[in-house]
Amino acid sequence: MAPLAIRAYTATTALGRGREAQAEALAARRSGLRRNDFGALPGGETPLACWIGRVDGLEDAPLPARFARWECRNNRLAWLALQHDGVLDAISAMVDRHGAERVALVLGTSTSSIGASEEAYTRLDGPDGDRRFPPDLDRPVAHTPHSLGGFVQHATGLRGPCVTVATACSSSAKVFAHASRLIAAGLADAALVGGVDTLCGSVLFGFNALQLVAADPCRPFDAERLGLSLGEAGGFAVLERAAPEDGDPQLRGFGESSDAHHMSTPHPQGLGARHAMRDALARAGIAAGEVGYLNLHGTATPANDAIEARAVDALFPDTLHASSTKGWTGHTLGAAGIVESVIALLALERGTLPGILNSTTRDPACGPQIRFDNAQREIRYAMNNSFGFGGNNCSLVFGRV
């Protein structure tokens, strides 16, 4: 594929706002996880006993008045994340260069603004048989799967193709692939991609009902891992056709697959994961041994980690440094793809290769590629794996010129 230059990129997570906050926490091995203080029920019941990656300050950061009809936690986080690392300036540069109609918008989310819908249903007004959403939440635009995309399009003024990708936890990795196809097809010259997902009752209690949530901080690839820690995050990247003289990092390849093995369990041989990784390497035109860092999906659930570790061991040499960073941020669901792509890009930019937090005893299923400790070295290529429910998989390759 033709490489795409990454003109700006950012993430806001439990580690802080902007990529400098992410880089500092990764280098210091400082986690953003905390005991769950989100999700108390209306009767005052204690929140679910687990650890979460919560973004501080959202409750005190309403959208500007001109965006009031889009108000919800998810769109607040989108607006907050957009303010960092020169993303808005890069969007303006793309509009000046190509026109607003030639800049696509492709965003990933798994729950969108469902938290606002949950609140609206718990506060239904009116007599029995004719109960309605309360006036402050009677805003249909805030209760749709496309609320995120509609809001960001409105906030940025972009007028190119506008797409919401909702493929569970691969959502905001697949946005890179979708934008690449739009640009290759001549439907756009540049794109704003990203993803946002926020904590809500459906997420916390839904995953707990699947028996996937750990009571303690998650331990990816640990022999005694019990499950995931959930988080929230938002992030964005600005993509444009690359020129030979560009010095910006680049999207060099993507691979997608859908093995459809099971609604929530990965294929036992990691078939879809292997296809996605192989296709990403093939599009990038590189061998597996050229990859310096691989950010793994690594949710810390028993099945996911063992299967992904075997798939990685089958494809990559022992020299690869591979890790899951969900011990820092929690599993941010539809935002995981963009957050962990930002971490892969930081590894390219700074040479800091994260290890794994909280894990101490290696699962015997892990090959030598899985690293618990941080490392420091210059690399030329980094990858990110994001795998979603239903066997929907995406791998990305980023490179330095």
Buried (B, 14 or more C-beta within 10 A) or exposed (E): BEBBBBBBBBBBBBBBBBBEBBBEBBBEBEBBBBEBEBBEEEEEEEBBEBBBBBBEEBEEEEBEEEBEEBBBBBBBBBBBBBEBBBBBEBBEBBBEEBEBEBBBBBBBBBBBBBBBBBBBEEEEEEEEEEEEBEEEBEBEBBBBBBBBBBBBBBBBEBBBBBBBBBBBBBBBBBBBBBBBBBBEEEEBBBBBBBBBBBBBBBBBBBBBEEEBBBEBBBBBBBEEBBBBBBBBBBBBBBBBBBEEEBEBBBBBBBBBBBBEBEEBEBBEBBBBBBBBBBBBBEBBEBEBEBBBBBBBBBBBBBBBBBBBBBBBBBBBBEEBBBBBBBBBBBBBBBBBBBBBBBBBBBBBBBBBBBBBBBBEEBBEBBBEBBBBEBBEEEBBBBBBBBBBBBBBBBBBBBBBE
